Amino acid sequence: MKVKRVNYGLNGFDNFKVEKGFPVPDIRRGSKIEYQKLFNRMEVGDSIYVPTTKMAIRIQAAFKTFGAKCACRKTPDGGARLWVVETNVEQEGVCLTV
């Protein structure tokens, strides 16, 4: 199956209307404070069950910013289990008290 590519060229962009006065909205994802509260309750070796792998990846990324290394494994029901395997609480710029 061959995909047909459309070449709009420079003239194709003439149809876009340039607008002014629209502020860029803040990115609203999970609350960092909520991730921090969860992180503060955990110690090395502790794990949590997360109902979706997408949420587990978000939590793992947040924990990484707090200086933790995590292991994440999918579960048969489509969820995931996330373990804290190492922490570096001396990481600069991280506040661990909420």
MOPEMO-V9061 format. One record per pair of residues at least 12 apart in sequence whose ideal C-beta (glycine too) atoms are under 7 Angstrom apart, sorted by sequence separation. I is the first residue (numbers start at 1). J is the second residue. D is the distance in whole Angstrom. If there is no record, write none. Layout:
i = <I	I>
j = <J	J>
d = <D	D>
//
This chain:
i = <60	70	71	70	70	71	70	56	68	69	69	68	68	67	53	63	67	60	67	59	35	39	56	67	56	35	39	52	53	67	30	51	66	39	50	32	36	49	50	66	30	49	50	47	48	47	47	46	44	43	44	42	44	44	40	40	37	36	33>
j = <72	82	83	83	84	85	85	72	84	85	86	86	87	87	74	84	88	82	89	82	59	63	80	91	82	62	66	79	80	94	58	79	94	68	79	62	66	79	80	96	62	81	82	81	82	82	83	84	84	84	85	84	86	87	96	98	98	98	98>
d = <5	5	5	6	6	5	6	5	5	5	4	7	5	6	6	7	4	6	6	6	6	6	4	3	5	4	5	6	5	6	6	5	5	7	6	7	7	6	5	7	7	6	6	5	5	6	4	6	6	7	7	5	6	6	6	6	5	5	6>
//
